[in-house]
């Protein structure tokens, strides 16, 4: 019979595990976080640039809605290839090329003069950014054990609200200035595209594709993380790409992502406009106050991811932020006279972002390797249909009705339905693959 390991043997093993987990987190998460801050600022800067473009170019709400949405036509088409490239080719090469491409296209958006040029620029930007998010989600599953995955994802995705915390005041300030006879919104695109190009070059040399290639880990650490990830993967059934596309669990995840993203992206793009029109504040003040809901969401996102890992529970931790967002939308519809009360309701809606890190830990836990990679790409592709439909439909409804109310009501129903669907996600890997 095998002997039980002695305490002296167990203690060093625990030390190796703790040190390796901490080393991986410190090495990868801050850098990936910085990349995603850059990514989300470049993706959503049109929300603030619209305040200046509407004055200088005369673009209507409908034009901006279509400009925001058309990004996602090309973006969703390339989600699965992006995720599979990370799994089957190279994360550092794919991420590096993606960042350099989208940074260059962001800078070129500063040359826009007509609606058609805006649509082309946004379409190309969507294609350039497509592989980044699903690729990083798959990449995290290469490095973080199940116990750490939601926490790691929340640290990474904390970049979403923080990008608004940093970007909103900066955008508001830039919009109020003109340099060299060039409008502030054009400088906004130029100045926010440069960091993506520089960080893309750094990513090629800094990131490591797999633990077995990590010379910055001790040999015992490399061995421990590889063995642990292999043992966890053995608990999930490997499935083909075709099986992923017709899996009940994958279709459920994709459908609820479509609904939740409708609320998320519509809010992200139209929030500055709603705040400005309800409050009558200057661009600078809209930028400053607009950062507050995202700051609260950043804190909530970290707490939610930490508590989800502590409890090893994903469904309720994903659903509750969506319930909070749905509860806040009737308050926004009421259009309170107080700016402070409006910000409270906007903050509740902004909590929709806090569901993201816990939710995106689910596919890589219940599926394995190429199956999980295809699932992440497929789910995000379907979800990002709402990135096109949401902002465009919202702008169309404003034009037709002269009010935000109808669009806000649709956002509320979408968030509520998504939250209820999350509670039906299978709990086990075997159930997910049927």
N, C-alpha and C positions, 0 to 999 in steps of 0.2 A: 504494500500500500504506500502511496506517496506521503512523504512527511509534510506536515504543515510548515510553512516558512517561519523562520524565527523572527522575532521583533527586530533584531539587528538587520535582517535582510529586507524586511518590509519598509523600514524607515528610509533607507537610501532610495528605494523605488518611488516612494511618495515624494521625496525631494526632487527626483528627476522629473516626475510628472508636473509638480508645481512650477519648477523652474522653467520647463519647456513651454508650458501653457502661457506663463507670464512673458517669456522671451518672444514667443510668436505674436502675442497681442501687442507688445510694445513695438516690435519691429514693423508689423503690417498695418495695424488699425489706424494710427495717426496719419500715415501717408495715404491710405485709401480714403480716409475721411476728408483729407485735403483735396483729393481728386474729385470726390463727389460734390464738395462745396463748389468747386470750379464748374463742374458739370451742370449743377442745378441753377447756378447764377446765369450761365450762358443759355440754358434752355428757357428760363422764365424772364429774362431781362426785358422781353417785349412788353410785359405787363406794365412796367414803369416807362419804358420808351414810348408807349402808346400815348401817355399824357402829353409829351412834346410833339410826337408825330401828328396827332390830331390837330394841333394848332398850326404846325408848319406845312403839313401836306394835305390837310383837310380830309383825312381818312375817317370813315364812319365807323360806328360800333360793329356793323356787319363785316366790314373789311378786316377789322382787327380780330374779330371772332374767327373768321376764315383763316387769317394769317396765323393765329395761334394754333388752330386745329390742323392745318394742312401739314404741319411738322410731323404729325403722327401717322400720316399715310405711309410715308417711307420708313418712319421709325418702327412701326409694328411689323412691316414686311421683313425686316432683317433681324428680328429678335432671336429666332431659333438658330440661324447660322452663327450669330454672335456667341450664343451660349455654347454651341458645339465646338466652335473654334477654340474656346478656352479649354474645353475638355479634351479635345483630340489634337490640338496644335500647340498653342502657347498663349498663356494669359498675358505675359509681359509684352509680347509683340503685338497682340491684338489691342490691348489697352493703350499702348504707346501710339500706335498708328491712329486709333480712334480719336485720341485727344488732340493730336497735331492737326488732324483733318477738321475737327469741329471748331478748334480755336481759330483756324484760318478762315473758315466760313462765317464765324461770328463777326470777325473784323470786316469782312466783305459786306455784311448786312448794313454797315454804315453808309454804303453807296446808294441805298434804296431811294427812289423818287416816285415810283408808281405802285399801285396795288399789285400789278403783275410781277414786278421785281421783288416785292415783299413775299409773294407766294413762292416764287422760285427759290429765294434765299432760305425760307423756312423749310421747304421740301428737302433741299440738299442738306441742311443742318440736321434734320431728322434722320436721314440716311447715315450721316457721319456718326451720330451719337448712339445709333440703335444697339450696338453690341455691348456698350459699356455696362449698363446696369445688370442685365441677366448674366453677363460674363463675370462680374464681381460676385454676385450671389453664388454662382457655381464655384468660383475661386475660393470663397470663404469655406465651402464644404471640403476643400482640399486640405485645410489647415486647422480647422476648429472642431473639436469633438462635440457631440450632441449636447453635453452639459453646458458648453460655452457658446453655442451657436446663436441663440436669440440675443444674448448679451453682445456678442461680436457684431451681429447684424444691426442691433440698435445703436451701437457706437458708430458704425459706418453710416447708417441712415439718419443719425442725428444731424448729418450734414444738410438734410433737406430743410428743416426749419431754421437751422443756423445760417444757411445761405441767404435766407430772407432777412434774418437779424442783421447780418453784415451788409447784404446787398441793398436792402431797402433805404437806409440812411444815405449810403453812398450814391445810389441812383437818384434819390431826391436832390442831393447836393449837386450832382453833375448836371441834372436837367436845368438847374437854375443858372448855369453859366454858359458862356459862349467864348471859345478860344479860336483865334486866327480866323474869325468870321465863319466858324463851323459850329452848328447847333450842338447843344449839350447832349441830345439823345444820340447823335452820331458818335460823339466821343465815348458815350457809354458802351457801345458795341466794340469800339476799338480797344478801350482799356480793359474790358472784361474778356476779350479774346486772347490777349497776350499771355496771361498765366497758363492757359490750357496748353499752348504750344510749348512753353518752357517745361511744365510739369510732365508733358508727354515724353519729352526727351529724357528726363530724369527717370521716369517709370521704366524705360527699357533696361536701364542698368541696375535699378534698385530692387525691382520685384523678382521673386523666384517662383518658378512654375509649380514645383512639387517639393515636399519635405525632403525627399531623397537627394535633391540637388542643393539643399541649404547648407552651404559651408559655414554659415554664421550660427548654426546649431551644433552642439556637441554630438559626437557619434551616438551616445546613449540617448540623447534627446530625439535624434532623427529616428532611431529604432523604435522608441516608445510611441511617438506620434503616428508613425506608419502602422505599427501593429494595432494601436487602439482604433484608428480609423477603419482599418480592415475588419476588425471584429464588429464594429458598429454596422458597417455596410453589409456584413453577412446576415444581419437581421432583416434586411429589406430585399425583396425579390427583384432581380434584374428583369427589366422588360424592354421591348423594342420601342422604337420611336412611334411606330404605328399603334402599338398598344397604348402608349401614352396619350395619343390623340383621341382614342375612343374610351379611355378609362373614365368611369363614373366620377371618381375623385378629382381627376384633372379637369373634367368638364365643369364640375361644381366650383372648383377653385377659379377657373377662368371666368365663369359667369359672375361670381360675386366680385371678382376683381374689376370686371367691366362696370358694375354698379358703383362700387366704392370709388373708382377712379373718376367716374362722372362727377361726383361731389368734389373730389380732391382737386382735379385739374381746373374745373370751373371756378372753384374758389381761388386757386392760385393765380389765375389770370385776371379775374374780375374784381378781386378784393380791393386793389388800389383805387380802381374807378368807383366802386361803391362807396368806399370811405371818403373819397374826395367829394363826390356829389352829395352825400348825406351831410358832410361836415362843412363843406366850403373852404377847407383849409388850403394853404399853399402846398406846392409840390414837396418842399423841404419838410413841412410838418407831417404830410401824409407819409413820407418815407420814414420819419422818426417814429410816429405812432404805429405805423404798419409793421414795425419790427416787434412790437410787444406781444401780440398773439403767438408769433413764431418762437419767441423766447420761452414763453410758458410751455409751448408744445415740445420744445427741445428737452426741457426738464422732465416733462411727463413721459416722453419717449424713452429716456434713460431708465427711469423708475420702472416703467412697464416691462422693458426688456429684462432688467435685473430680476424683477419679481417673477416673471415667467420662467426664467431659468431656475430660480430657487424652488419654485413649485413644480417644475417640469410640466407645465400646462400651457397650451397654446391657444385653444379655441376661445375661451372667455377673455383672455388677455388681448385677443385680436378683436373681439366683438364689442367690448365695452367702449373703447374710444369712438366707434361708429355710432353707438347709441347716444353718446354725449353730443356728437356732431349733429345728429338728427334732432336732438332736444334743443339745440341752440338756434336752429334755423327759423322756427316760428318767431323768436325774438328779433332776428334780423328782418324778417318780413314786416314786423310791426313798425319798423323805422323809428326807433325812439329818438326824441329830440336831444337827449343827452349824449355827447360824444363818449363819455366814460361808459355809459350803459351799452352803447353800440359796441365798444371794444370788448366788453364782457361777452356779449353774444358772438362776436366774431372769433373770440378766443375759443369758445365752446365748439364752433364749427371747425376751427383750425385743428382741434384734437383728432380729426380724421387721420392726420399724419401719424399719430401715435400707434395706430394699428399696424403700420407697415413692417417694422423689424420683426415682430413676433410672427406675423403672417408669413413672411418670406423665409422663416426658418422651417416651415412645414414641408414644402416640396422636397427639400434635400434630406429630410428625416424619414419620409415615408417611401421615397424612391431611391434609386441608386445609380450613380455614375452617369452614363449617357442617357438613361431614362430620366434622371433628375434634370440633367442639362436641357433636354428637349422639353420637359415639362415646364421649367422656368421660362424658357423662351416662348413657348406656346401660351402660357398663362399671361405673361406680360404683353404678348402681342394682342391677345383678345382684350385685355384690360385697357390697352392704349388706344383701342378704337374710341373709347370715351374721351381720350385726349383730343381727338378731332371733333367728335360729336358734341361734347360738353360745352367748350367755349364758343363754338359756332352757333349751336342752338340757343345758348343763353343770349348771345348778341342779337340773334334773329328775333327772339322774343321781346327783347328790349325795344328793338326797332318797331315791331308790330304793336306792342301794347303800351309802350312808353313807361314801363314799370319793371322793377326787378322781381316782383312777387311771384309770377308764374314760374320763372326759372328757379327761384329759391325753393318753391314747393316741390319741384321735380328733384332737386338736390336732396331734400329731406326724405322723400320716398325712396330714393336710390340708396342713401346711407342706411336707412332702416331695413330695407330688404337685404342688403349685403350683410348686415350684422346678424340677421336671423339665419341666413344661409351658412355663415361661418360655423354656427353651432351644429350644423349637420355634417361637418367634415369628419371622415372616418378617423378613429383613434389609432388604428393599427396599420402597419405596412401591408399586411395580407389583405385587409379589407379595402385598402386604397387601390390595389392592383386589379380589382375585379370590375 
